Amino acid sequence: MVTAIIPAAFPSPRRQDKKNMSDNLHEEGHTGPIKTPKQLLITIFLSFVAPVFIIIGLVYYVTSGNKPAAGAANADKAVAQRIQKAGAVEVRDANREMKSGEEVFKAQCTACHSAGVAGAPKFGDAAAWAPRIATGYPALLNSALKGKGAMAAQGGGNLDDVEVGRAVAYMANAGGGKFEEPKATAPAAAASK
C-alpha cells in the first residue's frame, strides 16, 4: 500500500478553510483578565506578597496579649484558672480525732436529711430508710462516698471515709437499722502493715 505524503507547503483549500475557522474560535474563547506583561507581573507579585502579609498579621494577632479572655470578665483570674496545677497536696493532721456519726450528721447531713430535701430519706423515718437498709451497709456507704441523685460525694463535705461511714450508720440506725459504727484504724498499725 502506497500512501502519499502531502507537504505542508501545499495545503488543500479544504484544509485551509477548516484551519482558519478553528483558529478564530480558539483565539476568541481563551481570553483572560491578564492581557499585558505588566498585569502578569503585578498578579504574580500580589499572589506571593498578599498571603505573606496575611500570615504575618495572623501571627501578630495570636501572639498579642490584648485579646479578651474567653468567657471571663477578669482576664487575670481566667489565665490563673487555665494554668493552675492539675493536682493539689492537702496537708491534714493524721492524728486528729475522728468525728462521730452524730457530729458528721449535724455538720453535713442535717441540711437535707432533716427536711427530706430532693428525695433524701428523713432522719428517723423508718419507712423511708427500710428499703435502703435492706441493700446493706456497703451499698449505703458507697452511695454516701460517691454520691447519689442530688447528693454529692461525701454529702458535699471534706470528710474522711470512716467519718462518712459513721454518719451512714448513725442515720440508718435511727431509721431502724442495726449497723455497727466503723472504728478508726490506728495510724501506727496502718503504717506498720
SEMIFI-263283 format. One record per residue: residue number from 1; residue in one letter; x, z, y of N, C-alpha, C, CB in turn. Coordinates in steps of 0.2 Angstrom, whole numbers. Atoms other than C-alpha are relative to their C-alpha. Glycine has a CB too. Layout:
<rs>
+-----+----+-------+-------+-------+-------+-------+-------+-------+-------+-------+-------+-------+-------+
:   i : aa :    nu :    nw :    nv :   cau :   caw :   cav :    cu :    cw :    cv :   cbu :   cbw :   cbv :
+-----+----+-------+-------+-------+-------+-------+-------+-------+-------+-------+-------+-------+-------+
: NUM :  a :     X :     Z :     Y :     X :     Z :     Y :     X :     Z :     Y :     X :     Z :     Y :
...
+-----+----+-------+-------+-------+-------+-------+-------+-------+-------+-------+-------+-------+-------+
</rs>
This chain:
<rs>
+-----+----+-------+-------+-------+-------+-------+-------+-------+-------+-------+-------+-------+-------+
:   i : aa :    nu :    nw :    nv :   cau :   caw :   cav :    cu :    cw :    cv :   cbu :   cbw :   cbv :
+-----+----+-------+-------+-------+-------+-------+-------+-------+-------+-------+-------+-------+-------+
:   1 :  m :     4 :     0 :    -6 :     0 :     0 :     0 :     4 :     0 :     6 :    -5 :     6 :     0 :
:   2 :  v :    -4 :     1 :    -6 :     7 :    -5 :    17 :    -4 :     2 :     5 :     2 :    -8 :     1 :
:   3 :  t :     4 :    -2 :    -6 :     2 :     4 :    32 :     4 :    -2 :     6 :     0 :     8 :     0 :
:   4 :  a :    -3 :     3 :    -6 :     5 :    -2 :    49 :     1 :     6 :     5 :    -4 :    -6 :     3 :
:   5 :  i :    -1 :    -5 :    -5 :    13 :     9 :    62 :    -1 :    -3 :     7 :     7 :     3 :     0 :
:   6 :  i :     1 :     2 :    -6 :     6 :     6 :    79 :     4 :     4 :     5 :    -8 :     0 :     2 :
:   7 :  p :    -4 :    -3 :    -5 :    18 :    10 :    93 :    -4 :     3 :     5 :     6 :    -4 :     2 :
:   8 :  a :     3 :    -3 :    -5 :    13 :    22 :   106 :     0 :    -4 :     7 :     3 :     7 :     2 :
:   9 :  a :     0 :     4 :    -6 :    18 :     9 :   119 :    -5 :    -5 :     1 :     7 :    -3 :     0 :
:  10 :  f :     6 :     5 :     0 :     4 :    -2 :   114 :    -6 :     3 :    -3 :     2 :    -6 :    -4 :
:  11 :  p :     6 :    -3 :     2 :   -11 :     9 :   113 :    -6 :    -5 :     0 :    -2 :     6 :     4 :
:  12 :  s :     6 :     4 :    -1 :   -28 :     1 :   109 :    -4 :     2 :     5 :    -3 :     1 :    -7 :
:  13 :  p :     4 :    -1 :    -6 :   -40 :     0 :   123 :    -5 :     6 :    -2 :    -4 :    -6 :     2 :
:  14 :  r :     4 :    -5 :     3 :   -52 :    11 :   112 :     3 :     7 :     1 :    -3 :    -2 :    -7 :
:  15 :  r :    -3 :    -7 :    -1 :   -40 :    25 :   111 :     2 :     2 :     7 :     7 :    -1 :    -4 :
:  16 :  q :    -1 :    -1 :    -7 :   -36 :    24 :   129 :    -6 :     3 :     3 :     3 :    -6 :     4 :
:  17 :  d :     6 :    -2 :    -3 :   -54 :    27 :   134 :    -1 :     7 :    -3 :    -6 :    -4 :    -2 :
:  18 :  k :     1 :    -6 :     3 :   -55 :    42 :   122 :     5 :     5 :     3 :     0 :     0 :    -7 :
:  19 :  k :    -5 :    -5 :    -3 :   -39 :    50 :   129 :    -2 :     2 :     7 :     7 :    -3 :     0 :
:  20 :  n :     1 :    -1 :    -7 :   -44 :    48 :   147 :    -6 :     5 :     1 :    -2 :    -6 :     4 :
:  21 :  m :     6 :    -4 :     0 :   -61 :    56 :   144 :     1 :     7 :    -2 :    -6 :    -3 :    -5 :
:  22 :  s :    -1 :    -7 :     2 :   -55 :    71 :   134 :     5 :     3 :     5 :     3 :     0 :    -7 :
:  23 :  d :    -4 :    -3 :    -5 :   -41 :    74 :   147 :    -4 :     3 :     6 :     5 :    -5 :     2 :
:  24 :  n :     4 :    -2 :    -6 :   -53 :    75 :   161 :    -4 :     7 :    -2 :    -5 :    -5 :     2 :
:  25 :  l :     4 :    -6 :     2 :   -64 :    88 :   152 :     4 :     6 :    -2 :    -5 :    -2 :    -7 :
:  26 :  h :    -5 :    -6 :     1 :   -49 :    98 :   146 :     2 :     3 :     6 :     5 :    -3 :    -5 :
:  27 :  e :    -3 :    -3 :    -6 :   -42 :   100 :   163 :    -5 :     4 :     4 :     3 :    -6 :     4 :
:  28 :  e :     6 :    -4 :    -4 :   -59 :   105 :   171 :    -2 :     6 :    -3 :    -6 :    -5 :     1 :
:  29 :  g :     3 :    -6 :     3 :   -63 :   118 :   158 :     5 :     6 :     0 :    -1 :    -2 :    -7 :
:  30 :  h :    -5 :    -5 :     0 :   -47 :   128 :   159 :     3 :     2 :     7 :     5 :    -2 :    -5 :
:  31 :  t :    -3 :    -2 :    -6 :   -45 :   133 :   177 :    -1 :     7 :     0 :    -4 :    -4 :     6 :
:  32 :  g :     1 :    -7 :    -1 :   -42 :   151 :   181 :     1 :     3 :     7 :     6 :     3 :    -5 :
:  33 :  p :     0 :    -3 :    -6 :   -41 :   163 :   195 :     7 :    -1 :     3 :    -2 :     7 :     0 :
:  34 :  i :    -7 :     0 :    -3 :   -22 :   161 :   197 :     2 :    -8 :     0 :     5 :     4 :    -5 :
:  35 :  k :    -1 :     7 :    -1 :   -18 :   144 :   204 :     7 :    -2 :     3 :    -5 :    -3 :     5 :
:  36 :  t :    -7 :     1 :    -3 :    -1 :   146 :   213 :     5 :     5 :    -3 :     0 :     1 :     8 :
:  37 :  p :    -6 :    -5 :     2 :    16 :   154 :   208 :     0 :     7 :     4 :     7 :    -3 :     0 :
:  38 :  k :     0 :    -7 :    -4 :    14 :   167 :   222 :    -6 :     4 :    -3 :    -2 :    -2 :     7 :
:  39 :  q :     6 :    -4 :     3 :    -3 :   173 :   214 :     2 :     3 :    -6 :    -6 :    -4 :     0 :
:  40 :  l :    -2 :    -2 :     7 :     5 :   174 :   197 :     5 :     6 :     1 :     4 :    -6 :    -3 :
:  41 :  l :    -5 :    -6 :    -1 :    20 :   185 :   204 :    -4 :     6 :     2 :     5 :    -3 :     5 :
:  42 :  i :     3 :    -6 :    -2 :     8 :   196 :   213 :    -4 :     3 :    -6 :    -5 :    -2 :     6 :
:  43 :  t :     4 :    -2 :     6 :    -3 :   198 :   197 :     5 :     4 :    -4 :    -4 :    -5 :    -3 :
:  44 :  i :    -5 :    -3 :     4 :    12 :   202 :   187 :     3 :     7 :     3 :     6 :    -5 :    -2 :
:  45 :  f :    -3 :    -6 :    -3 :    19 :   215 :   199 :    -6 :     5 :     0 :     1 :    -2 :     8 :
:  46 :  l :     5 :    -5 :     0 :     2 :   224 :   201 :    -2 :     2 :    -7 :    -6 :    -3 :     3 :
:  47 :  s :     2 :    -2 :     7 :    -1 :   224 :   182 :     5 :     5 :    -3 :     0 :    -6 :    -5 :
:  48 :  f :    -5 :    -5 :     2 :    15 :   234 :   180 :     1 :     6 :     5 :     7 :    -3 :    -1 :
:  49 :  v :    -1 :    -5 :    -5 :    16 :   244 :   196 :    -6 :     5 :     0 :     1 :    -3 :     7 :
:  50 :  a :     7 :    -4 :    -1 :    -3 :   250 :   197 :     0 :     5 :    -6 :    -6 :    -5 :     0 :
:  51 :  p :     1 :    -5 :     6 :    -3 :   258 :   179 :     6 :     6 :     1 :     1 :    -3 :    -6 :
:  52 :  v :    -5 :    -5 :     0 :    14 :   267 :   183 :    -2 :     5 :     6 :     6 :    -3 :     3 :
:  53 :  f :     3 :    -5 :    -5 :     6 :   275 :   199 :    -6 :     4 :    -2 :    -2 :    -4 :     7 :
:  54 :  i :     6 :    -4 :     3 :   -10 :   280 :   190 :     3 :     5 :    -5 :    -4 :    -5 :    -4 :
:  55 :  i :    -3 :    -5 :     5 :     1 :   288 :   176 :     3 :     6 :     4 :     5 :    -3 :    -4 :
:  56 :  i :    -3 :    -5 :    -4 :    11 :   297 :   190 :    -5 :     5 :     3 :     4 :    -3 :     5 :
:  57 :  g :     5 :    -4 :    -3 :    -5 :   303 :   198 :    -3 :     5 :    -5 :    -5 :    -4 :     3 :
:  58 :  l :     3 :    -5 :     5 :   -12 :   310 :   182 :     4 :     5 :    -2 :    -2 :    -4 :    -6 :
:  59 :  v :    -5 :    -5 :     1 :     4 :   319 :   178 :     0 :     5 :     5 :     7 :    -3 :    -1 :
:  60 :  y :     0 :    -5 :    -6 :     4 :   327 :   195 :    -6 :     4 :     0 :     0 :    -4 :     7 :
:  61 :  y :     6 :    -4 :     1 :   -14 :   332 :   193 :     0 :     6 :    -5 :    -6 :    -4 :    -1 :
:  62 :  v :     0 :    -4 :     6 :   -12 :   340 :   176 :     5 :     6 :     1 :     2 :    -4 :    -6 :
:  63 :  t :    -5 :    -6 :    -1 :     4 :   350 :   181 :    -1 :     4 :     6 :     7 :    -3 :     0 :
:  64 :  s :     1 :    -4 :    -6 :    -3 :   356 :   198 :    -3 :     6 :    -2 :    -3 :    -4 :     5 :
:  65 :  g :     4 :    -7 :     1 :    -9 :   374 :   199 :    -6 :     1 :     4 :     5 :     5 :     1 :
:  66 :  n :     6 :     0 :    -4 :   -23 :   370 :   211 :    -7 :    -2 :    -3 :     1 :    -4 :     6 :
:  67 :  k :     6 :     2 :     3 :   -36 :   367 :   198 :    -4 :     6 :    -1 :     1 :    -3 :    -7 :
:  68 :  p :     4 :    -6 :     2 :   -51 :   379 :   196 :     0 :     2 :    -7 :    -8 :    -1 :     2 :
:  69 :  a :     0 :    -3 :     7 :   -51 :   390 :   181 :    -7 :    -2 :    -4 :     2 :     7 :     0 :
:  70 :  a :     6 :     2 :     3 :   -63 :   384 :   168 :    -5 :     6 :    -1 :     2 :    -3 :    -7 :
:  71 :  g :     5 :    -5 :     1 :   -79 :   395 :   168 :     1 :     7 :     3 :    -1 :     0 :    -7 :
:  72 :  a :    -1 :    -7 :    -3 :   -72 :   409 :   179 :     1 :    -1 :     7 :     6 :     3 :    -3 :
:  73 :  a :    -1 :     0 :    -7 :   -73 :   414 :   197 :     6 :     3 :     2 :    -6 :     5 :     3 :
:  74 :  n :    -7 :    -3 :    -1 :   -57 :   424 :   196 :     5 :    -3 :    -4 :     0 :     8 :    -1 :
:  75 :  a :    -5 :     4 :     4 :   -43 :   412 :   191 :     5 :     4 :    -3 :     3 :    -5 :     5 :
:  76 :  d :    -5 :    -5 :     2 :   -30 :   426 :   189 :    -2 :     3 :    -7 :     2 :     5 :     5 :
:  77 :  k :     2 :    -3 :     5 :   -41 :   435 :   177 :    -1 :    -5 :    -6 :    -7 :     4 :     2 :
:  78 :  a :     1 :     5 :     5 :   -46 :   419 :   167 :     7 :    -2 :    -3 :    -3 :    -6 :     3 :
:  79 :  v :    -7 :     2 :     3 :   -27 :   415 :   165 :     2 :     6 :    -4 :     5 :    -2 :     6 :
:  80 :  a :    -2 :    -6 :     4 :   -24 :   433 :   159 :    -3 :     0 :    -7 :    -1 :     6 :     4 :
:  81 :  q :     4 :    -1 :     6 :   -38 :   432 :   146 :     3 :    -6 :    -5 :    -7 :    -1 :     2 :
:  82 :  r :    -2 :     5 :     4 :   -31 :   415 :   140 :     7 :     1 :    -3 :     0 :    -7 :     4 :
:  83 :  i :    -7 :     0 :     3 :   -13 :   420 :   137 :     1 :     7 :    -3 :     5 :    -1 :     6 :
:  84 :  q :    -1 :    -7 :     2 :   -17 :   438 :   131 :     3 :    -1 :    -8 :    -6 :     4 :     0 :
:  85 :  k :    -2 :     0 :     7 :    -9 :   443 :   114 :    -6 :     0 :    -5 :     5 :     6 :    -1 :
:  86 :  a :     5 :     1 :     5 :   -19 :   439 :    98 :    -1 :     7 :    -3 :     2 :    -5 :    -5 :
:  87 :  g :     1 :    -7 :     3 :   -17 :   457 :    91 :     2 :     5 :     5 :     4 :     0 :    -6 :
:  88 :  a :    -2 :    -6 :    -4 :   -15 :   474 :    98 :     1 :     6 :    -5 :    -6 :     2 :     5 :
:  89 :  v :    -2 :    -6 :     4 :    -7 :   490 :    92 :    -4 :     6 :     3 :     7 :     1 :    -1 :
:  90 :  e :     4 :    -6 :    -3 :   -18 :   506 :    94 :     3 :     6 :    -3 :    -7 :    -1 :    -1 :
:  91 :  v :    -3 :    -6 :     2 :    -9 :   522 :    93 :    -5 :     6 :     0 :     6 :     2 :     4 :
:  92 :  r :     5 :    -5 :     1 :   -21 :   536 :    86 :     4 :     6 :    -3 :    -6 :    -2 :    -4 :
:  93 :  d :    -3 :    -7 :     3 :   -17 :   554 :    81 :    -3 :     0 :    -7 :    -3 :     6 :     4 :
:  94 :  a :     2 :     0 :     7 :   -17 :   553 :    62 :    -2 :     7 :    -2 :     6 :    -3 :    -4 :
:  95 :  n :     1 :    -7 :     2 :   -18 :   572 :    61 :    -6 :     3 :     4 :     6 :     4 :     2 :
:  96 :  r :     6 :    -3 :    -3 :   -34 :   573 :    72 :    -5 :     2 :    -5 :    -3 :    -5 :     5 :
:  97 :  e :     6 :    -3 :     5 :   -49 :   582 :    64 :    -5 :    -5 :     0 :    -2 :     7 :     3 :
:  98 :  m :     6 :     5 :     1 :   -62 :   570 :    57 :    -6 :     3 :     2 :     0 :    -2 :    -7 :
:  99 :  k :     7 :    -2 :    -2 :   -79 :   571 :    64 :    -5 :     1 :    -6 :    -3 :    -4 :     6 :
: 100 :  s :     5 :     0 :     6 :   -93 :   577 :    53 :    -5 :    -5 :     1 :    -3 :     7 :     0 :
: 101 :  g :     5 :     5 :     0 :  -108 :   566 :    49 :    -5 :     2 :     6 :    -4 :     0 :    -6 :
: 102 :  e :     5 :    -2 :    -5 :  -119 :   576 :    61 :     3 :    -2 :     7 :    -2 :     7 :     0 :
: 103 :  e :    -3 :     1 :    -7 :  -106 :   574 :    76 :     0 :    -8 :     1 :     7 :     2 :     0 :
: 104 :  v :     0 :     7 :     0 :  -105 :   555 :    72 :    -7 :    -3 :     2 :     3 :    -4 :    -6 :
: 105 :  f :     6 :     2 :    -2 :  -123 :   553 :    72 :    -2 :     2 :     7 :    -5 :     4 :    -5 :
: 106 :  k :     2 :    -2 :    -7 :  -126 :   562 :    88 :     4 :    -4 :     5 :     2 :     8 :     2 :
: 107 :  a :    -4 :     4 :    -5 :  -112 :   552 :    97 :    -1 :    -7 :    -1 :     8 :     1 :    -2 :
: 108 :  q :     0 :     7 :     1 :  -115 :   535 :    90 :    -7 :    -3 :    -3 :     5 :    -3 :    -5 :
: 109 :  c :     5 :     3 :     3 :  -130 :   533 :    79 :    -7 :     2 :     3 :     0 :     2 :    -7 :
: 110 :  t :     7 :    -3 :    -3 :  -144 :   543 :    88 :    -3 :    -5 :     4 :     1 :     6 :     3 :
: 111 :  a :     3 :     5 :    -5 :  -147 :   529 :   101 :    -5 :    -5 :    -4 :     6 :    -4 :     3 :
: 112 :  c :     5 :     4 :     3 :  -155 :   518 :    88 :    -4 :     3 :    -5 :     4 :    -6 :    -3 :
: 113 :  h :     3 :    -3 :     6 :  -159 :   529 :    73 :    -5 :     5 :     2 :     5 :     2 :    -5 :
: 114 :  s :     5 :    -5 :    -2 :  -169 :   542 :    83 :    -6 :    -3 :     2 :     3 :     4 :     6 :
: 115 :  a :     6 :     3 :    -2 :  -181 :   530 :    90 :    -2 :    -6 :    -4 :     1 :    -3 :     7 :
: 116 :  g :     2 :     6 :     5 :  -181 :   516 :    76 :     1 :    -6 :     4 :    -7 :     1 :    -2 :
: 117 :  v :    -1 :     6 :    -4 :  -174 :   503 :    88 :     2 :    -6 :    -4 :     5 :     1 :     6 :
: 118 :  a :    -2 :     6 :     4 :  -173 :   485 :    81 :     0 :     0 :    -7 :     7 :    -2 :     3 :
: 119 :  g :     1 :     0 :     7 :  -179 :   489 :    64 :     5 :     6 :    -3 :     2 :    -6 :    -3 :
: 120 :  a :    -4 :    -5 :     3 :  -167 :   504 :    62 :    -4 :     5 :    -3 :     5 :     3 :     5 :
: 121 :  p :     4 :    -5 :     3 :  -174 :   517 :    50 :     1 :     7 :     4 :     2 :     1 :    -8 :
: 122 :  k :    -1 :    -6 :    -4 :  -178 :   533 :    60 :     3 :     6 :    -4 :    -7 :     2 :     2 :
: 123 :  f :    -4 :    -5 :     3 :  -168 :   548 :    56 :    -6 :     5 :    -3 :     4 :     4 :     5 :
: 124 :  g :     5 :    -4 :     3 :  -178 :   559 :    44 :    -6 :    -3 :    -3 :    -2 :     6 :     4 :
: 125 :  d :     6 :     3 :     3 :  -191 :   546 :    39 :     1 :    -2 :    -7 :    -2 :    -6 :     5 :
: 126 :  a :    -1 :     1 :     7 :  -191 :   547 :    20 :    -3 :    -7 :    -2 :    -3 :     5 :    -4 :
: 127 :  a :     2 :     7 :     2 :  -202 :   531 :    19 :     4 :    -6 :     2 :    -7 :    -1 :     3 :
: 128 :  a :    -5 :     6 :    -2 :  -190 :   520 :    29 :     6 :     0 :    -4 :     1 :     1 :     7 :
: 129 :  w :    -6 :    -1 :     3 :  -175 :   527 :    20 :     0 :    -1 :    -7 :     3 :     7 :     2 :
: 130 :  a :     0 :     1 :     7 :  -181 :   526 :     2 :     2 :    -6 :    -3 :    -8 :     1 :    -2 :
: 131 :  p :    -3 :     6 :     3 :  -178 :   508 :    -1 :     8 :    -1 :     1 :    -4 :    -6 :     3 :
: 132 :  r :    -7 :     0 :    -1 :  -161 :   509 :     7 :     4 :     5 :    -4 :     1 :     2 :     8 :
: 133 :  i :    -4 :    -5 :     5 :  -156 :   525 :    -3 :     0 :    -3 :    -7 :    -4 :     6 :     0 :
: 134 :  a :     0 :     3 :     7 :  -161 :   515 :   -19 :     5 :    -5 :    -1 :    -7 :    -3 :    -1 :
: 135 :  t :    -6 :     5 :     0 :  -147 :   502 :   -15 :     6 :     4 :    -2 :     0 :    -4 :     6 :
: 136 :  g :    -6 :    -4 :     2 :  -135 :   517 :   -17 :     5 :     0 :     6 :     4 :    -4 :    -5 :
: 137 :  y :    -5 :    -1 :    -5 :  -121 :   524 :    -6 :     4 :    -5 :     2 :     3 :     7 :    -1 :
: 138 :  p :    -4 :     5 :    -2 :  -109 :   510 :    -7 :    -3 :    -6 :     4 :     3 :    -3 :    -7 :
: 139 :  a :     3 :     5 :    -4 :  -121 :   497 :    -1 :    -2 :     2 :     7 :    -7 :    -2 :    -3 :
: 140 :  l :     2 :    -2 :    -7 :  -127 :   508 :    14 :     7 :     1 :     4 :    -3 :     7 :    -1 :
: 141 :  l :    -7 :    -1 :    -3 :  -108 :   512 :    18 :     2 :    -7 :     2 :     5 :     3 :    -4 :
: 142 :  n :    -3 :     7 :    -2 :  -104 :   493 :    18 :    -4 :    -3 :     6 :    -1 :    -5 :    -7 :
: 143 :  s :     4 :     2 :    -5 :  -119 :   489 :    29 :     2 :     4 :     7 :    -7 :     2 :    -1 :
: 144 :  a :    -2 :    -4 :    -6 :  -113 :   503 :    41 :     7 :    -3 :     3 :     0 :     7 :    -1 :
: 145 :  l :    -7 :     2 :    -2 :   -95 :   497 :    41 :     0 :    -7 :     3 :     5 :     1 :    -6 :
: 146 :  k :     0 :     7 :    -2 :   -98 :   478 :    43 :    -6 :    -2 :     4 :     0 :    -4 :    -7 :
: 147 :  g :     5 :     1 :    -4 :  -114 :   479 :    52 :    -6 :    -4 :    -4 :     2 :    -5 :     6 :
: 148 :  k :     6 :     3 :     3 :  -132 :   473 :    48 :    -5 :    -1 :     5 :    -2 :     4 :    -7 :
: 149 :  g :     5 :     1 :    -5 :  -145 :   465 :    58 :     2 :     0 :     7 :    -6 :     4 :    -1 :
: 150 :  a :    -2 :    -1 :    -7 :  -144 :   471 :    76 :     5 :     5 :     0 :    -6 :     2 :     4 :
: 151 :  m :    -5 :    -6 :     0 :  -132 :   485 :    71 :     7 :    -4 :    -1 :    -1 :     5 :    -6 :
: 152 :  a :    -7 :     3 :     0 :  -114 :   480 :    75 :     4 :     4 :    -5 :     4 :     1 :     7 :
: 153 :  a :    -5 :    -3 :     5 :   -99 :   485 :    63 :     1 :     7 :     3 :     6 :    -4 :    -1 :
: 154 :  q :    -1 :    -7 :    -2 :   -97 :   504 :    63 :    -5 :     2 :     5 :     7 :     1 :     2 :
: 155 :  g :     5 :    -2 :    -5 :  -113 :   505 :    74 :     3 :    -1 :     7 :    -2 :     7 :    -1 :
: 156 :  g :    -2 :     2 :    -6 :  -103 :   498 :    88 :     6 :     6 :     2 :    -5 :     0 :     5 :
: 157 :  g :    -5 :    -6 :    -2 :   -91 :   514 :    88 :     7 :    -2 :    -2 :    -2 :     6 :    -3 :
: 158 :  n :    -7 :     0 :     2 :   -72 :   516 :    86 :     1 :     6 :    -4 :     4 :     0 :     6 :
: 159 :  l :     0 :    -6 :     4 :   -73 :   527 :    71 :     4 :    -1 :    -6 :    -7 :     3 :    -2 :
: 160 :  d :    -3 :     1 :     6 :   -63 :   530 :    55 :    -5 :    -1 :    -5 :     4 :     6 :    -2 :
: 161 :  d :     5 :     2 :     5 :   -71 :   523 :    39 :    -3 :     7 :    -3 :     3 :    -4 :    -5 :
: 162 :  v :     3 :    -6 :     3 :   -73 :   541 :    32 :    -5 :     3 :     5 :     6 :     5 :    -1 :
: 163 :  e :     5 :    -3 :    -5 :   -82 :   547 :    48 :    -6 :    -4 :     0 :     3 :     0 :     7 :
: 164 :  v :     6 :     4 :     1 :   -94 :   532 :    46 :    -4 :     2 :    -6 :     2 :    -7 :     0 :
: 165 :  g :     2 :    -2 :     6 :   -96 :   537 :    28 :    -4 :     7 :     0 :     5 :     0 :    -5 :
: 166 :  r :     4 :    -7 :    -1 :  -101 :   555 :    33 :    -6 :    -1 :     4 :     5 :     4 :     4 :
: 167 :  a :     6 :     1 :    -4 :  -113 :   549 :    46 :    -6 :    -4 :    -5 :     1 :    -5 :     6 :
: 168 :  v :     4 :     4 :     5 :  -121 :   537 :    32 :    -3 :     6 :    -4 :     3 :    -5 :    -4 :
: 169 :  a :     3 :    -5 :     5 :  -123 :   552 :    20 :    -4 :     5 :     4 :     6 :     4 :    -3 :
: 170 :  y :     5 :    -4 :    -4 :  -130 :   563 :    34 :    -7 :    -3 :     1 :     4 :     2 :     7 :
: 171 :  m :     6 :     3 :    -2 :  -143 :   551 :    39 :    -4 :    -1 :    -7 :     1 :    -7 :     4 :
: 172 :  a :     4 :     1 :     6 :  -148 :   546 :    21 :    -2 :     7 :    -3 :     5 :    -4 :    -5 :
: 173 :  n :     3 :    -6 :     3 :  -149 :   564 :    15 :    -5 :     3 :     4 :     6 :     5 :     0 :
: 174 :  a :     5 :    -2 :    -4 :  -160 :   568 :    30 :    -6 :    -4 :    -2 :     1 :    -1 :     7 :
: 175 :  g :     5 :     4 :     2 :  -171 :   554 :    23 :    -2 :     1 :    -7 :     1 :    -7 :     2 :
: 176 :  g :     2 :    -1 :     7 :  -172 :   561 :     6 :     6 :    -2 :    -5 :    -6 :    -4 :    -2 :
: 177 :  g :    -6 :     2 :     5 :  -155 :   555 :    -2 :     4 :     6 :    -2 :     4 :    -5 :     3 :
: 178 :  k :    -4 :    -5 :     3 :  -143 :   566 :   -12 :     7 :    -2 :     0 :    -3 :     2 :    -7 :
: 179 :  f :    -7 :     2 :     0 :  -126 :   559 :    -7 :     4 :     5 :     2 :     0 :    -7 :     5 :
: 180 :  e :    -5 :    -5 :    -2 :  -111 :   569 :    -6 :     4 :    -3 :     6 :     5 :     2 :    -6 :
: 181 :  e :    -3 :     2 :    -6 :  -102 :   569 :    11 :     8 :    -2 :    -2 :     0 :     5 :     5 :
: 182 :  p :    -7 :     1 :     2 :   -85 :   560 :     9 :     5 :     4 :     3 :     2 :    -8 :     2 :
: 183 :  k :    -6 :    -4 :    -2 :   -69 :   570 :    10 :     5 :    -4 :     3 :     2 :     5 :    -6 :
: 184 :  a :    -5 :     4 :    -3 :   -55 :   565 :    21 :     6 :     1 :    -4 :     2 :     3 :     7 :
: 185 :  t :    -6 :    -1 :     4 :   -39 :   561 :    12 :     6 :     3 :     4 :     3 :    -7 :    -2 :
: 186 :  a :    -5 :    -3 :    -4 :   -24 :   571 :    17 :     6 :    -5 :     1 :     3 :     6 :    -5 :
: 187 :  p :    -5 :     4 :    -2 :   -11 :   562 :    27 :     7 :     0 :    -5 :     2 :     1 :     7 :
: 188 :  a :    -7 :    -1 :     4 :     4 :   569 :    16 :    -1 :    -3 :    -7 :     1 :     8 :     0 :
: 189 :  a :     2 :     2 :     7 :    -5 :   565 :     0 :     0 :    -8 :     0 :    -6 :     3 :    -3 :
: 190 :  a :     0 :     7 :    -1 :    -8 :   547 :     6 :     7 :    -3 :     1 :    -5 :    -2 :     5 :
: 191 :  a :    -7 :     2 :    -2 :    10 :   545 :    12 :     4 :     0 :    -7 :     3 :     4 :     5 :
: 192 :  s :    -4 :    -1 :     6 :    17 :   551 :    -5 :    -1 :    -5 :    -5 :     0 :     7 :    -3 :
: 193 :  k :     3 :     5 :     5 :     7 :   538 :   -15 :     4 :    -6 :     0 :    -7 :     0 :     0 :
+-----+----+-------+-------+-------+-------+-------+-------+-------+-------+-------+-------+-------+-------+
</rs>
